[in-house]
Amino acid sequence: MDDVLVAYGQNGEALRPQQGYPIRLLVPGWEGINNVKWLRRIKLVNEPYMGMWESTKYPSLRTDGLSRWFQFEMGPRSVITRPSGGQKLSGPGFYEISGLAWSGGGVIRNVEVSVDAGRTWKEAEIQGPVNPKAHTRFGFAWDWNGEETALHSRCTDERGDTQPTPAELAKFWRVEPEFFRTTGTIPGHFNAIQPWKINRDGSVQNALVL
């Protein structure tokens, strides 16, 4: 409750209808559904609220028939935005790998980048401003030799929580890593490392679903 806002204005003016006019709730670090628009009332309860959406729509289903309930906070996640899927490198040479990292657990303390499909990792430069529960930019200098490879990024927040690999997340969900490639529905709060494959012709594609 230290940073939850009941907001009536944005950028010096009243909230616009599409932003929740006249009042909306802002819950930093939690999934978007908790940032209620067009707020009319707040009801306090002393136990989990078993509403229809909370109990049937938003739990993350698992293949063993169980569900993960009452998950609100977004885990640490980073994504390389350049180069990324659909983009193309012009040829071997110097590039700056750049992207965003964030965590519902607080400030991003560290971002690492791998240019060899996760075999080795090097620290990226965090670019300010750095605020808790907010997007944090990072950059990494890379000299591409023209060979096929995959780019990964991972981040760690101030609590020491580190972004998982797809294999680590699959183990948590009690599924095989292949599940993320074949399922039509990615589990909620999916924050696994996002790999981008760099082909020899410079094209970039999603390596998670190849």
ZIGIGI-V935081 format. One record per pair of residues at least 4 apart in sequence whose C-alpha atoms are under 8 Angstrom apart, sorted by sequence separation. I is the first residue (numbers start at 0). J is the second residue. If there is no record, write none. Layout:
I;J, I;J
//
This chain:
8;12, 9;13, 14;18, 15;19, 16;20, 19;23, 29;33, 30;34, 44;48, 49;53, 50;54, 51;55, 52;56, 53;57, 54;58, 60;64, 61;65, 79;83, 82;86, 102;106, 113;117, 115;119, 129;133, 130;134, 155;159, 156;160, 163;167, 164;168, 165;169, 166;170, 167;171, 168;172, 169;173, 170;174, 174;178, 176;180, 177;181, 178;182, 185;189, 197;201, 198;202, 205;209, 8;13, 9;14, 14;19, 15;20, 16;21, 18;23, 48;53, 49;54, 51;56, 52;57, 53;58, 60;65, 61;66, 81;86, 82;87, 101;106, 102;107, 113;118, 114;119, 129;134, 130;135, 155;160, 156;161, 163;168, 169;174, 170;175, 197;202, 198;203, 7;13, 8;14, 14;20, 15;21, 60;66, 61;67, 82;88, 101;107, 113;119, 114;120, 129;135, 155;161, 169;175, 170;176, 179;185, 197;203, 7;14, 13;20, 14;21, 26;33, 59;66, 60;67, 100;107, 113;120, 128;135, 154;161, 155;162, 169;176, 196;203, 197;204, 6;14, 13;21, 14;22, 25;33, 26;34, 58;66, 59;67, 112;120, 113;121, 127;135, 153;161, 154;162, 195;203, 196;204, 24;33, 25;34, 58;67, 59;68, 111;120, 112;121, 126;135, 127;136, 153;162, 166;175, 169;178, 195;204, 196;205, 24;34, 25;35, 58;68, 100;110, 111;121, 112;122, 125;135, 126;136, 153;163, 166;176, 169;179, 195;205, 196;206, 23;34, 24;35, 57;68, 58;69, 111;122, 112;123, 125;136, 126;137, 165;176, 194;205, 195;206, 23;35, 24;36, 58;70, 110;122, 111;123, 125;137, 126;138, 193;205, 194;206, 195;207, 7;20, 23;36, 109;122, 110;123, 124;137, 125;138, 193;206, 194;207, 7;21, 22;36, 23;37, 24;38, 54;68, 81;95, 82;96, 109;123, 110;124, 123;137, 124;138, 165;179, 193;207, 7;22, 22;37, 23;38, 53;68, 81;96, 82;97, 110;125, 123;138, 124;139, 6;22, 7;23, 19;35, 20;36, 21;37, 22;38, 53;69, 80;96, 81;97, 109;125, 123;139, 5;22, 6;23, 19;36, 20;37, 21;38, 22;39, 79;96, 80;97, 81;98, 122;139, 5;23, 6;24, 18;36, 19;37, 79;97, 80;98, 5;24, 6;25, 19;38, 79;98, 80;99, 4;24, 5;25, 78;98, 79;99, 3;24, 4;25, 77;98, 78;99, 3;25, 4;26, 77;99, 78;100, 107;129, 3;26, 77;100, 106;129, 107;130, 168;191, 2;26, 3;27, 76;100, 77;101, 106;130, 107;131, 2;27, 75;100, 76;101, 105;130, 106;131, 75;101, 76;102, 105;131, 106;132, 165;191, 75;102, 104;131, 105;132, 106;133, 110;137, 112;139, 114;141, 163;190, 164;191, 165;192, 180;207, 181;208, 74;102, 75;103, 103;131, 104;132, 107;135, 162;190, 163;191, 164;192, 179;207, 180;208, 73;102, 74;103, 75;104, 102;131, 103;132, 162;191, 163;192, 179;208, 180;209, 73;103, 74;104, 102;132, 162;192, 72;103, 73;104, 101;132, 102;133, 72;104, 101;133, 116;148, 117;149, 77;110, 101;134, 115;148, 116;149, 117;150, 100;134, 101;135, 114;148, 115;149, 116;150, 117;151, 99;134, 100;135, 114;149, 115;150, 116;151, 99;135, 100;136, 113;149, 114;150, 99;136, 100;137, 113;150, 114;151, 33;71, 98;136, 99;137, 112;150, 113;151, 97;136, 98;137, 112;151, 113;152, 153;192, 97;137, 98;138, 112;152, 152;192, 30;71, 97;138, 111;152, 112;153, 151;192, 152;193, 29;71, 30;72, 96;138, 97;139, 110;152, 111;153, 151;193, 152;194, 29;72, 30;73, 95;138, 96;139, 110;153, 111;154, 151;194, 28;72, 29;73, 95;139, 96;140, 110;154, 150;194, 151;195, 28;73, 95;140, 96;141, 109;154, 110;155, 149;194, 150;195, 94;140, 95;141, 108;154, 109;155, 149;195, 150;196, 93;140, 94;141, 107;154, 108;155, 109;156, 149;196, 150;197, 93;141, 94;142, 107;155, 108;156, 148;196, 149;197, 93;142, 94;143, 107;156, 108;157, 147;196, 148;197, 92;142, 93;143, 106;156, 107;157, 147;197, 148;198, 91;142, 92;143, 105;156, 106;157, 147;198, 91;143, 92;144, 104;156, 105;157, 146;198, 147;199, 91;144, 92;145, 104;157, 105;158, 146;199, 91;145, 100;154, 102;156, 104;158, 145;199, 90;145, 145;200, 145;201, 149;206, 79;151, 79;152, 28;102, 29;103, 78;152, 28;103, 77;152, 78;153, 27;103, 28;104, 77;153, 28;105, 76;153, 77;154, 76;154, 116;194, 75;154, 75;155, 75;156, 75;160, 77;162, 75;161, 76;162, 75;162, 74;162, 28;132, 27;132, 28;133, 63;173, 90;200, 61;172, 62;173, 84;195, 90;201, 61;173, 62;174, 83;195, 88;200, 89;201, 61;174, 88;201, 74;188, 76;190, 78;192, 79;193, 87;201, 88;202, 73;188, 75;190, 76;191, 77;192, 78;193, 87;202, 88;203, 74;190, 76;192, 77;193, 86;202, 87;203, 85;202, 86;203, 85;203, 84;203, 85;204, 83;203, 84;204, 82;203, 83;204, 84;205, 83;205, 60;186, 59;186, 59;187, 58;187, 57;187
//
